[in-house]
Amino acid sequence: MSLRIYGNRQIKTLPTLDTRPTVARVREAVFNIWQGTITDCRWLDLCAGTGAMAAEALCRGAAEVIAIEKWNRACIIIEENLQQVAGEDQTFQVVQGDVVKRLKTLAGQQFDRIYFDPPYASNLYQPVLEAIANYQLLAPAGEVAAEHSPNRLPVKAIPALEICRQKVYGNTALTFYRQTSDDPLLTDASQ
C-alpha cells in the first residue's frame, strides 16, 4: 500500500492496520499551522507509524528528523520512506523501541517541532509529555502537537507545558503545547 504526501510523493505503508497514518487533511492542517517554521528545524516524530509526518517534514525542509516507533516492521518502512525523500543536506534517524524509554536517550537534545501520534486508547500521553518536559526536549520557541481522539483531552496538567491551541478535524483532535511562559529555563535563556 502507499500514501501520498507533500509534493505528490508516494510513500509506503504497512499492508495491515498495525499503524494508522495521520490523514491527509490533518497532516495538511499541521503544516499550515506550523508554516514558516519547518525549514531547517529539528523534528521529532513519536509513535511514527509509517513515518508520513517525518517524511512531510523532510519534504518541507526540516534539517533533521528523528522518528521513534515501537514496531520493527514499521521502522523498516519508515527508514525506506525517509531515505526516499531526504535531501543530501538533511539527516534522519529511525529509532525502534518503547517511546518513553527512548526519550530518555535524547536528553540534552532539543527539537523545534515534536509530533506525537500514539494509539488513541493508549496510556502514553501523560508519560510521554512529562518525559518531553523533564528531559527538556522542546526548544524554547518549539511546539508539540499531540494527536488524539476528540472525545477527551488525554493528559492532566504538566507544569512545564501549556496548551497553546486545540483543533478538531472530524475523528481527530490536535492539542498543541509549548513551554510555559513562567518556565525558569525560558527566563534564563532570555537573559
N, C-alpha and C positions, 0 to 999 in steps of 0.2 A: 504494500500500500504506500501511497505517497500523499504529501500535503504541500500546498503552495504557500510560499512566504513572500516577503518583500521583494520586489523586482521580478515577480513571476517566476521565482526559482522553486524548483521541486526538491523536497527533502523526503527521506524515508520515514515511515512509521512502523511500529510493530504490527504484525498481522492480527493480533488479538486485542482485546480490551484491557490488557495489562496496564496500559497508560492511557491517559485522557488528555490529548493535546488541547492546549488553550485554543478556543475557537477563533476564527479569523477576525470577527467583529471585536472581540476583547483584545486580541493582540494589537489590532489597529488603534484601538482606544488608548491602550497603554503607551504606545509610541507617539500618539498625538499629544497626550498629556505630558510626556517627557521630551517632547520635540525640542531640539536645540541643545539637549544635554547628553545625547548619546555619543556623538563624535568624540573620540579619544577618552571615553570613560572606562572605568573598570567595572565590569558587570559580573554579578554572582547570581547564578540560576540554581535555586534549591528545589529538590524533587523535580528534576529537569525533564523527566519523561522521555520525549522524543528529541528534546533539545531545540524545539521550534523557537522559543523565546531567545535562547542564546544565539541561535543562527540568525534570527532577525536583528539582534543587537550587533552582531558582526557585519551583517549586510548594511547596517545603518551607520557603521563607522566606529564601533567600540574598539578600543585599543587592546583590551584584554578581557577574556571571558573564562570564568571557572564554572563548570556545571557539576553539581553533585546529584547522584542518583543511586538508589539502593540496588536496583536490579541489573545484573550483569548484561543480560540481553539488551536492555535499553541503553546501557553505556556503550555497547558496540555500535548501535545505531547512532547515538549522539556523536560519537567520535567520527563516524563516516560523514554525518551531516555537517559538522563543523569544519572538517577538512575540505569539504566541497566548497564552502562559502568563504573561508578565511582568506584574507589577502596576505601578501608577503610581510607586511609590517604589523600584522595582528597576531596575537598569541592566544592560545586556548589550552585548557586542561580539563579533562573529564575525570572525576573522582568517584569511585564506587564505594558505597558504604552507607551506614546509618548517618543521616544528615546531622543529628545532634552531636554525635561523636566527631564527625568530620569537621564541623565548625570550629571545634577547639584547635584543630591543626592549622587553622587560618588566623589564629590570634596574632596580632601585630600587623596584619594587612587591613587595608580599608578599601571599601567599594563605594562607587558613586551611585550605583543602581543595583538593588537586590530584588529579584523576582522570586516569590515563594508560592509554589502551587502544589501542596500535598493533596492526597486523597481527602475529600471534604469531610468524611466521617472520622478521620484520624485524630489522634490526640497530640499531634505535632505542633500545633500553632503556638501554644504557650511556651513550651521549652525551646523552640527554635527562635522565636522573637526575643526571649530572655537571653539566649546564647548570643544573638546578634548584638544586643545591648551590653552584656557582660564582657564579651571579647572585643568590644569596640570596633566592630567590623564595618560600621556605617561611617563614611566620610562626613565631615561636618556639614556640608551642604547636600548630602546624599538623601535618598529616599528608598524605602522598602515598599513594595507592593505585594500584599498577601491576597491571593485568590481564594474565595470561599463561597459557600452556599449563601444566598441572600436571606435565608431563614434565621441566621444568627451571627452575631459578631463573635468570632472564635476565641477571643482572649480577654483576660482581665487586664486591668491597667498595668503597664510596665513603666516604672518611674523615668527611665532614660529615653523613652519613646513616646511621642504624642501623635494622635491621628491628625493628619493634615487635609485629607479628603476621603470621601467614600463615593463609590459609583456602583450602580446595579445595571447589568445587561442581561435581561431575561433570567436564566437559571444560574447566572454567575455574578458574584459581587467582588469588588476590589476595595480593600482598605489600604490606604497609603499612610505610612509612618515616616516621621523624621525625628531627629534628636530633639529633646525638649529644649526650649529656649533658656531654661534655667540650669541646663546641664553644665557642671563645672568645667568639663572638657572644652565646651564651646566658648565659655568665658575666658579660659586660659589661652585658647588658640587665637582669640581676637586681640589680645594684649600684646 
